[in-house]
């Protein structure tokens, strides 16, 4: 399930891409399939181990090149261990809402992006996130350790990007079908994974992700501008 549009990011074969907060690697894998060299970066070592294993399996299957994973690095997103201008493209998907000093993280992303390079930042969209927070205090921090610490409006993301020295451009929303799922989870309790309605909705989402049928693609595309769970903003670093 991809949130970022690689055509909008301007990803090209041979680009060096940083996937900040890569999780289990969904954006990293797709970038590698498109010919990029990827550095996967995350705070959690267990997830990076899974990324390494998956990249190895993909290389053995011929889905990506043997050098497509340029690195899997554990660390702090506000203190990146990379040189200035090291990356052609940067993705930070569903990360900033977890970081207390999100401006420091954006400053670092801008620093390691080369002049003329592009970044894509995704965060939970304001309306769906507001509903989740109002339905349950167990959905976000401080109840959830490392959970969401703020709710963004689109203007907030753009202001922080400008503060980091990059120029925000186009934006879009994604994953409208996921918003009601999270509202339902919050209504019955975010940790109540065995609830029958939650389990049933999760099966629908899994089917949708795997099959991508037209019966759900078209309605979701129509609903995304209003109900999209994720906001995606693209930005470009000014040329030197």
LINPE-V987527 format. One record per residue. PSI is psi in radians with two decimals (999 if undefined). NEAR is the number of other C-alpha atoms within 10 Angstrom. Layout:
{{PSI;NEAR} {PSI;NEAR}}
//
This chain:
{{1.89;12} {2.48;12} {-0.65;20} {2.47;23} {2.01;14} {-0.51;16} {-0.68;8} {-0.61;15} {-0.44;19} {0.43;14} {2.33;22} {2.74;16} {2.32;12} {-0.18;14} {2.55;19} {2.09;24} {2.35;27} {2.17;28} {1.66;25} {2.27;29} {0.84;24} {-0.36;26} {-2.29;23} {0.18;19} {0.30;22} {-0.74;14} {-0.57;24} {-0.74;26} {-0.78;22} {-0.70;16} {-0.73;24} {-0.69;26} {-0.48;17} {0.10;17} {0.10;17} {2.76;26} {2.25;24} {2.36;27} {2.01;22} {2.21;28} {2.27;26} {2.79;23} {-0.43;16} {2.06;16} {-0.58;15} {-0.68;12} {-0.65;20} {-0.64;23} {-0.72;13} {-0.67;14} {-0.78;22} {-0.78;17} {-0.72;12} {-0.73;15} {-0.69;22} {-0.74;18} {-0.68;13} {-0.67;18} {-0.73;16} {-0.58;12} {-0.07;10} {0.25;11} {-0.48;14} {2.87;23} {2.77;18} {-0.38;13} {0.33;14} {-0.55;24} {1.76;23} {-0.27;16} {2.60;15} {1.87;19} {2.29;18} {2.39;18} {-2.95;15} {2.19;16} {-0.23;24} {-0.03;17} {1.36;12} {2.36;18} {0.84;13} {2.71;13} {2.77;11} {2.38;15} {0.47;16} {-0.44;16} {2.52;25} {-0.64;22} {2.63;26} {2.38;27} {2.33;25} {1.67;24} {2.06;24} {0.84;20} {-0.85;21} {-0.54;26} {-0.21;20} {-0.23;17} {2.08;18} {-0.80;14} {1.32;12} {-0.49;18} {-0.65;18} {-0.67;17} {-0.76;22} {-0.64;23} {-0.72;20} {-0.71;19} {-0.73;30} {-0.64;27} {-0.77;21} {-0.12;21} {2.36;26} {2.69;22} {2.30;19} {-0.13;15} {2.93;24} {2.66;26} {2.71;29} {2.18;25} {2.24;27} {2.44;24} {2.81;24} {2.32;26} {2.68;22} {-0.91;18} {-0.93;16} {-0.63;21} {-0.68;23} {-0.77;14} {-0.77;16} {-0.77;22} {-0.64;18} {-0.51;12} {-0.54;19} {2.26;16} {-0.21;15} {0.03;16} {-0.46;21} {3.11;20} {2.66;15} {-0.09;12} {-0.73;11} {2.02;12} {2.20;10} {0.20;13} {-2.99;15} {2.32;22} {-0.12;15} {2.89;18} {2.29;16} {2.45;17} {2.77;13} {-0.67;15} {-0.56;9} {-0.79;10} {-0.78;22} {-0.70;20} {-0.73;14} {-0.64;17} {-0.81;25} {-0.67;16} {-0.47;14} {-0.13;19} {0.31;16} {2.78;27} {1.88;17} {2.52;21} {-2.15;11} {2.79;10} {2.86;16} {2.99;17} {2.74;23} {2.74;25} {0.85;20} {-0.58;21} {-0.31;22} {-0.38;19} {-0.90;23} {-0.54;17} {-0.80;19} {-0.55;23} {-0.72;21} {-0.78;18} {-0.75;23} {-0.63;21} {-0.65;15} {-0.13;16} {2.05;17} {-0.41;19} {0.04;11} {1.15;13} {-0.36;13} {-0.03;9} {2.37;13} {-0.73;10} {-0.69;13} {-0.80;19} {-0.69;15} {-0.77;12} {-0.67;18} {-0.67;16} {-0.67;11} {-0.77;14} {-0.71;17} {-0.72;12} {-0.73;12} {-0.72;17} {-0.74;14} {-0.77;9} {-0.48;10} {0.96;13} {2.69;11} {-0.53;10} {-0.41;9} {-0.50;15} {-0.82;14} {-0.83;10} {-0.67;12} {-0.72;18} {-0.67;16} {-0.60;12} {-0.34;15} {-0.74;19} {-0.42;15} {-0.80;13} {0.00;22} {2.24;26} {-0.53;24} {2.43;26} {2.30;26} {2.20;24} {2.29;23} {2.54;25} {2.72;25} {2.41;22} {2.28;22} {2.52;13} {2.68;8} {999;6}}
//
